[in-house]
């Protein structure tokens, strides 16, 4: 069988030669010392995988990633990054990188990452705008940094936050950043009664109950080698809690009506919009299950606590919903944006998206304005007070900051802000940048 070809891009000679020597036993290796040279090699040699450093002269790894993805989205690109540029690595995953690995490079881990990337050759679903959380507020930046530290582990995770804050989206982000080759399988626990939830989770054997005409695998089997996402975990019954505790303890379970012990090679991510501690005190939720689930805890803040992120969501949803509705919405007015930013959004991101969808569907203009905002939003007393020009200034400052962080790379800046290049150019013209 022909060897796969790997293109190594690294400006430090010793590291480049060391990686080449290590990988040459199993792969055909090409080398380049910067992004410009690598791109020329890529166009001529068509490697199966690109392994590149992020920071290099002439052209860095992120710019090389963008150019490669424009040529061929299926070619996996793995980023090599120092600990100080983890944020850039996370950004690269959103832009289509297959994975990243930190310096000093662990060669065993590198081999595993390369094997996974070549086996699956899949672009993480985070390249889909609807499947990735966005935000540049301090709260979200802290959350991003924590995600990168735990995504590659198999630790059980508990996500808390109000309804509509994006708990399932965060679970998908964690799964996409993980090394698990299986898929993420969601279960909304509150939507099923106890008997149905049990058979949905664990599956059932033929004849296990009336109507069980054939054997059916459950979500634990469907999520094999992947991630099982249990939403609204606070709603599960004591019986399901006991069975789930066993899975977390020894990774085994039985199908309903069955006697065969089955292995559960899965990672569990649970979520709830309730505070579990009062439920523990009242005996409604097992304390031992809580500690099993709460190995890693992420809390998603409500939208009212991250108002600087609202313009990002507004721009993102205007583009997405405008395309899906067939309407060309160019912009939202400054006054309308002020109202949306100052509103408390009890339904969080989900409510904001629904409101914008209604505005886009009902407007007859290419510019969303106050008249397009539903009355229940504008009628809230004081919603537009004390806004002044702070929103516009904050948006301008945010764009300036991201342009500085990316060295003026507009493609990268737009993706960091969660908007298209077209929107970024329009905003820059509007702000005189």
Secondary structure as a PSIPRED ss2 file (coil, helix, strand):
# PSIPRED VFORMAT (PSIPRED V4.0)

   1 X C   1.000  0.000  0.000
   2 X C   1.000  0.000  0.000
   3 X C   1.000  0.000  0.000
   4 X C   1.000  0.000  0.000
   5 X E   0.000  0.000  1.000
   6 X E   0.000  0.000  1.000
   7 X E   0.000  0.000  1.000
   8 X E   0.000  0.000  1.000
   9 X E   0.000  0.000  1.000
  10 X C   1.000  0.000  0.000
  11 X C   1.000  0.000  0.000
  12 X C   1.000  0.000  0.000
  13 X H   0.000  1.000  0.000
  14 X H   0.000  1.000  0.000
  15 X H   0.000  1.000  0.000
  16 X H   0.000  1.000  0.000
  17 X H   0.000  1.000  0.000
  18 X H   0.000  1.000  0.000
  19 X H   0.000  1.000  0.000
  20 X H   0.000  1.000  0.000
  21 X H   0.000  1.000  0.000
  22 X H   0.000  1.000  0.000
  23 X H   0.000  1.000  0.000
  24 X C   1.000  0.000  0.000
  25 X C   1.000  0.000  0.000
  26 X C   1.000  0.000  0.000
  27 X C   1.000  0.000  0.000
  28 X E   0.000  0.000  1.000
  29 X E   0.000  0.000  1.000
  30 X E   0.000  0.000  1.000
  31 X E   0.000  0.000  1.000
  32 X E   0.000  0.000  1.000
  33 X C   1.000  0.000  0.000
  34 X C   1.000  0.000  0.000
  35 X H   0.000  1.000  0.000
  36 X H   0.000  1.000  0.000
  37 X H   0.000  1.000  0.000
  38 X H   0.000  1.000  0.000
  39 X H   0.000  1.000  0.000
  40 X H   0.000  1.000  0.000
  41 X H   0.000  1.000  0.000
  42 X H   0.000  1.000  0.000
  43 X H   0.000  1.000  0.000
  44 X H   0.000  1.000  0.000
  45 X H   0.000  1.000  0.000
  46 X C   1.000  0.000  0.000
  47 X C   1.000  0.000  0.000
  48 X C   1.000  0.000  0.000
  49 X E   0.000  0.000  1.000
  50 X E   0.000  0.000  1.000
  51 X E   0.000  0.000  1.000
  52 X E   0.000  0.000  1.000
  53 X E   0.000  0.000  1.000
  54 X C   1.000  0.000  0.000
  55 X C   1.000  0.000  0.000
  56 X C   1.000  0.000  0.000
  57 X C   1.000  0.000  0.000
  58 X C   1.000  0.000  0.000
  59 X C   1.000  0.000  0.000
  60 X C   1.000  0.000  0.000
  61 X H   0.000  1.000  0.000
  62 X H   0.000  1.000  0.000
  63 X H   0.000  1.000  0.000
  64 X H   0.000  1.000  0.000
  65 X H   0.000  1.000  0.000
  66 X H   0.000  1.000  0.000
  67 X H   0.000  1.000  0.000
  68 X H   0.000  1.000  0.000
  69 X H   0.000  1.000  0.000
  70 X H   0.000  1.000  0.000
  71 X H   0.000  1.000  0.000
  72 X C   1.000  0.000  0.000
  73 X C   1.000  0.000  0.000
  74 X C   1.000  0.000  0.000
  75 X C   1.000  0.000  0.000
  76 X E   0.000  0.000  1.000
  77 X E   0.000  0.000  1.000
  78 X E   0.000  0.000  1.000
  79 X E   0.000  0.000  1.000
  80 X E   0.000  0.000  1.000
  81 X E   0.000  0.000  1.000
  82 X C   1.000  0.000  0.000
  83 X H   0.000  1.000  0.000
  84 X H   0.000  1.000  0.000
  85 X H   0.000  1.000  0.000
  86 X H   0.000  1.000  0.000
  87 X H   0.000  1.000  0.000
  88 X H   0.000  1.000  0.000
  89 X H   0.000  1.000  0.000
  90 X H   0.000  1.000  0.000
  91 X H   0.000  1.000  0.000
  92 X H   0.000  1.000  0.000
  93 X H   0.000  1.000  0.000
  94 X H   0.000  1.000  0.000
  95 X C   1.000  0.000  0.000
  96 X C   1.000  0.000  0.000
  97 X C   1.000  0.000  0.000
  98 X C   1.000  0.000  0.000
  99 X E   0.000  0.000  1.000
 100 X E   0.000  0.000  1.000
 101 X E   0.000  0.000  1.000
 102 X E   0.000  0.000  1.000
 103 X C   1.000  0.000  0.000
 104 X C   1.000  0.000  0.000
 105 X C   1.000  0.000  0.000
 106 X C   1.000  0.000  0.000
 107 X H   0.000  1.000  0.000
 108 X H   0.000  1.000  0.000
 109 X H   0.000  1.000  0.000
 110 X H   0.000  1.000  0.000
 111 X H   0.000  1.000  0.000
 112 X H   0.000  1.000  0.000
 113 X H   0.000  1.000  0.000
 114 X H   0.000  1.000  0.000
 115 X H   0.000  1.000  0.000
 116 X H   0.000  1.000  0.000
 117 X H   0.000  1.000  0.000
 118 X H   0.000  1.000  0.000
 119 X H   0.000  1.000  0.000
 120 X H   0.000  1.000  0.000
 121 X C   1.000  0.000  0.000
 122 X C   1.000  0.000  0.000
 123 X C   1.000  0.000  0.000
 124 X C   1.000  0.000  0.000
 125 X H   0.000  1.000  0.000
 126 X H   0.000  1.000  0.000
 127 X H   0.000  1.000  0.000
 128 X C   1.000  0.000  0.000
 129 X H   0.000  1.000  0.000
 130 X H   0.000  1.000  0.000
 131 X H   0.000  1.000  0.000
 132 X C   1.000  0.000  0.000
 133 X C   1.000  0.000  0.000
 134 X C   1.000  0.000  0.000
 135 X C   1.000  0.000  0.000
 136 X C   1.000  0.000  0.000
 137 X C   1.000  0.000  0.000
 138 X H   0.000  1.000  0.000
 139 X H   0.000  1.000  0.000
 140 X H   0.000  1.000  0.000
 141 X H   0.000  1.000  0.000
 142 X H   0.000  1.000  0.000
 143 X H   0.000  1.000  0.000
 144 X H   0.000  1.000  0.000
 145 X H   0.000  1.000  0.000
 146 X H   0.000  1.000  0.000
 147 X H   0.000  1.000  0.000
 148 X H   0.000  1.000  0.000
 149 X H   0.000  1.000  0.000
 150 X H   0.000  1.000  0.000
 151 X C   1.000  0.000  0.000
 152 X C   1.000  0.000  0.000
 153 X C   1.000  0.000  0.000
 154 X C   1.000  0.000  0.000
 155 X C   1.000  0.000  0.000
 156 X C   1.000  0.000  0.000
 157 X E   0.000  0.000  1.000
 158 X E   0.000  0.000  1.000
 159 X E   0.000  0.000  1.000
 160 X E   0.000  0.000  1.000
 161 X C   1.000  0.000  0.000
 162 X C   1.000  0.000  0.000
 163 X C   1.000  0.000  0.000
 164 X C   1.000  0.000  0.000
 165 X C   1.000  0.000  0.000
 166 X C   1.000  0.000  0.000
 167 X H   0.000  1.000  0.000
 168 X H   0.000  1.000  0.000
 169 X H   0.000  1.000  0.000
 170 X H   0.000  1.000  0.000
 171 X H   0.000  1.000  0.000
 172 X H   0.000  1.000  0.000
 173 X H   0.000  1.000  0.000
 174 X H   0.000  1.000  0.000
 175 X H   0.000  1.000  0.000
 176 X H   0.000  1.000  0.000
 177 X H   0.000  1.000  0.000
 178 X C   1.000  0.000  0.000
 179 X C   1.000  0.000  0.000
 180 X C   1.000  0.000  0.000
 181 X C   1.000  0.000  0.000
 182 X C   1.000  0.000  0.000
 183 X C   1.000  0.000  0.000
 184 X E   0.000  0.000  1.000
 185 X E   0.000  0.000  1.000
 186 X E   0.000  0.000  1.000
 187 X E   0.000  0.000  1.000
 188 X E   0.000  0.000  1.000
 189 X H   0.000  1.000  0.000
 190 X H   0.000  1.000  0.000
 191 X H   0.000  1.000  0.000
 192 X C   1.000  0.000  0.000
 193 X C   1.000  0.000  0.000
 194 X H   0.000  1.000  0.000
 195 X H   0.000  1.000  0.000
 196 X H   0.000  1.000  0.000
 197 X H   0.000  1.000  0.000
 198 X H   0.000  1.000  0.000
 199 X H   0.000  1.000  0.000
 200 X H   0.000  1.000  0.000
 201 X H   0.000  1.000  0.000
 202 X H   0.000  1.000  0.000
 203 X C   1.000  0.000  0.000
 204 X E   0.000  0.000  1.000
 205 X C   1.000  0.000  0.000
 206 X C   1.000  0.000  0.000
 207 X C   1.000  0.000  0.000
 208 X C   1.000  0.000  0.000
 209 X C   1.000  0.000  0.000
 210 X C   1.000  0.000  0.000
 211 X C   1.000  0.000  0.000
 212 X C   1.000  0.000  0.000
 213 X C   1.000  0.000  0.000
 214 X C   1.000  0.000  0.000
 215 X C   1.000  0.000  0.000
 216 X E   0.000  0.000  1.000
 217 X C   1.000  0.000  0.000
 218 X C   1.000  0.000  0.000
 219 X H   0.000  1.000  0.000
 220 X H   0.000  1.000  0.000
 221 X H   0.000  1.000  0.000
 222 X H   0.000  1.000  0.000
 223 X C   1.000  0.000  0.000
 224 X C   1.000  0.000  0.000
 225 X C   1.000  0.000  0.000
 226 X C   1.000  0.000  0.000
 227 X E   0.000  0.000  1.000
 228 X E   0.000  0.000  1.000
 229 X E   0.000  0.000  1.000
 230 X E   0.000  0.000  1.000
 231 X E   0.000  0.000  1.000
 232 X C   1.000  0.000  0.000
 233 X H   0.000  1.000  0.000
 234 X H   0.000  1.000  0.000
 235 X H   0.000  1.000  0.000
 236 X C   1.000  0.000  0.000
 237 X C   1.000  0.000  0.000
 238 X H   0.000  1.000  0.000
 239 X H   0.000  1.000  0.000
 240 X H   0.000  1.000  0.000
 241 X H   0.000  1.000  0.000
 242 X H   0.000  1.000  0.000
 243 X H   0.000  1.000  0.000
 244 X H   0.000  1.000  0.000
 245 X H   0.000  1.000  0.000
 246 X H   0.000  1.000  0.000
 247 X H   0.000  1.000  0.000
 248 X H   0.000  1.000  0.000
 249 X H   0.000  1.000  0.000
 250 X H   0.000  1.000  0.000
 251 X C   1.000  0.000  0.000
 252 X E   0.000  0.000  1.000
 253 X E   0.000  0.000  1.000
 254 X C   1.000  0.000  0.000
 255 X C   1.000  0.000  0.000
 256 X E   0.000  0.000  1.000
 257 X C   1.000  0.000  0.000
 258 X C   1.000  0.000  0.000
 259 X C   1.000  0.000  0.000
 260 X C   1.000  0.000  0.000
 261 X C   1.000  0.000  0.000
 262 X E   0.000  0.000  1.000
 263 X E   0.000  0.000  1.000
 264 X C   1.000  0.000  0.000
 265 X C   1.000  0.000  0.000
 266 X C   1.000  0.000  0.000
 267 X E   0.000  0.000  1.000
 268 X E   0.000  0.000  1.000
 269 X E   0.000  0.000  1.000
 270 X E   0.000  0.000  1.000
 271 X E   0.000  0.000  1.000
 272 X E   0.000  0.000  1.000
 273 X C   1.000  0.000  0.000
 274 X C   1.000  0.000  0.000
 275 X C   1.000  0.000  0.000
 276 X H   0.000  1.000  0.000
 277 X H   0.000  1.000  0.000
 278 X H   0.000  1.000  0.000
 279 X H   0.000  1.000  0.000
 280 X H   0.000  1.000  0.000
 281 X H   0.000  1.000  0.000
 282 X C   1.000  0.000  0.000
 283 X C   1.000  0.000  0.000
 284 X C   1.000  0.000  0.000
 285 X C   1.000  0.000  0.000
 286 X C   1.000  0.000  0.000
 287 X H   0.000  1.000  0.000
 288 X H   0.000  1.000  0.000
 289 X H   0.000  1.000  0.000
 290 X H   0.000  1.000  0.000
 291 X H   0.000  1.000  0.000
 292 X H   0.000  1.000  0.000
 293 X H   0.000  1.000  0.000
 294 X C   1.000  0.000  0.000
 295 X C   1.000  0.000  0.000
 296 X E   0.000  0.000  1.000
 297 X E   0.000  0.000  1.000
 298 X E   0.000  0.000  1.000
 299 X E   0.000  0.000  1.000
 300 X C   1.000  0.000  0.000
 301 X C   1.000  0.000  0.000
 302 X C   1.000  0.000  0.000
 303 X H   0.000  1.000  0.000
 304 X H   0.000  1.000  0.000
 305 X H   0.000  1.000  0.000
 306 X C   1.000  0.000  0.000
 307 X H   0.000  1.000  0.000
 308 X H   0.000  1.000  0.000
 309 X H   0.000  1.000  0.000
 310 X H   0.000  1.000  0.000
 311 X H   0.000  1.000  0.000
 312 X H   0.000  1.000  0.000
 313 X H   0.000  1.000  0.000
 314 X H   0.000  1.000  0.000
 315 X H   0.000  1.000  0.000
 316 X H   0.000  1.000  0.000
 317 X H   0.000  1.000  0.000
 318 X H   0.000  1.000  0.000
 319 X H   0.000  1.000  0.000
 320 X H   0.000  1.000  0.000
 321 X H   0.000  1.000  0.000
 322 X H   0.000  1.000  0.000
 323 X H   0.000  1.000  0.000
 324 X H   0.000  1.000  0.000
 325 X H   0.000  1.000  0.000
 326 X C   1.000  0.000  0.000
 327 X C   1.000  0.000  0.000
 328 X C   1.000  0.000  0.000
 329 X C   1.000  0.000  0.000
 330 X C   1.000  0.000  0.000
 331 X E   0.000  0.000  1.000
 332 X E   0.000  0.000  1.000
 333 X C   1.000  0.000  0.000
 334 X H   0.000  1.000  0.000
 335 X H   0.000  1.000  0.000
 336 X H   0.000  1.000  0.000
 337 X H   0.000  1.000  0.000
 338 X H   0.000  1.000  0.000
 339 X H   0.000  1.000  0.000
 340 X H   0.000  1.000  0.000
 341 X H   0.000  1.000  0.000
 342 X H   0.000  1.000  0.000
 343 X C   1.000  0.000  0.000
 344 X C   1.000  0.000  0.000
 345 X C   1.000  0.000  0.000
 346 X C   1.000  0.000  0.000
 347 X C   1.000  0.000  0.000
 348 X H   0.000  1.000  0.000
 349 X H   0.000  1.000  0.000
 350 X H   0.000  1.000  0.000
 351 X H   0.000  1.000  0.000
 352 X H   0.000  1.000  0.000
 353 X H   0.000  1.000  0.000
 354 X H   0.000  1.000  0.000
 355 X H   0.000  1.000  0.000
 356 X H   0.000  1.000  0.000
 357 X H   0.000  1.000  0.000
 358 X H   0.000  1.000  0.000
 359 X H   0.000  1.000  0.000
 360 X H   0.000  1.000  0.000
 361 X H   0.000  1.000  0.000
 362 X H   0.000  1.000  0.000
 363 X C   1.000  0.000  0.000
 364 X C   1.000  0.000  0.000
 365 X C   1.000  0.000  0.000
 366 X C   1.000  0.000  0.000
 367 X E   0.000  0.000  1.000
 368 X E   0.000  0.000  1.000
 369 X C   1.000  0.000  0.000
 370 X H   0.000  1.000  0.000
 371 X H   0.000  1.000  0.000
 372 X H   0.000  1.000  0.000
 373 X C   1.000  0.000  0.000
 374 X C   1.000  0.000  0.000
 375 X H   0.000  1.000  0.000
 376 X H   0.000  1.000  0.000
 377 X H   0.000  1.000  0.000
 378 X H   0.000  1.000  0.000
 379 X C   1.000  0.000  0.000
 380 X C   1.000  0.000  0.000
 381 X C   1.000  0.000  0.000
 382 X C   1.000  0.000  0.000
 383 X C   1.000  0.000  0.000
 384 X C   1.000  0.000  0.000
 385 X C   1.000  0.000  0.000
 386 X C   1.000  0.000  0.000
 387 X C   1.000  0.000  0.000
 388 X C   1.000  0.000  0.000
 389 X C   1.000  0.000  0.000
 390 X H   0.000  1.000  0.000
 391 X H   0.000  1.000  0.000
 392 X H   0.000  1.000  0.000
 393 X H   0.000  1.000  0.000
 394 X H   0.000  1.000  0.000
 395 X H   0.000  1.000  0.000
 396 X H   0.000  1.000  0.000
 397 X H   0.000  1.000  0.000
 398 X H   0.000  1.000  0.000
 399 X H   0.000  1.000  0.000
 400 X H   0.000  1.000  0.000
 401 X H   0.000  1.000  0.000
 402 X H   0.000  1.000  0.000
 403 X H   0.000  1.000  0.000
 404 X H   0.000  1.000  0.000
 405 X H   0.000  1.000  0.000
 406 X C   1.000  0.000  0.000
 407 X C   1.000  0.000  0.000
 408 X C   1.000  0.000  0.000
 409 X C   1.000  0.000  0.000
 410 X H   0.000  1.000  0.000
 411 X H   0.000  1.000  0.000
 412 X H   0.000  1.000  0.000
 413 X H   0.000  1.000  0.000
 414 X H   0.000  1.000  0.000
 415 X H   0.000  1.000  0.000
 416 X H   0.000  1.000  0.000
 417 X H   0.000  1.000  0.000
 418 X C   1.000  0.000  0.000
 419 X C   1.000  0.000  0.000
 420 X C   1.000  0.000  0.000
 421 X H   0.000  1.000  0.000
 422 X H   0.000  1.000  0.000
 423 X H   0.000  1.000  0.000
 424 X H   0.000  1.000  0.000
 425 X H   0.000  1.000  0.000
 426 X H   0.000  1.000  0.000
 427 X H   0.000  1.000  0.000
 428 X H   0.000  1.000  0.000
 429 X H   0.000  1.000  0.000
 430 X H   0.000  1.000  0.000
 431 X H   0.000  1.000  0.000
 432 X C   1.000  0.000  0.000
 433 X C   1.000  0.000  0.000
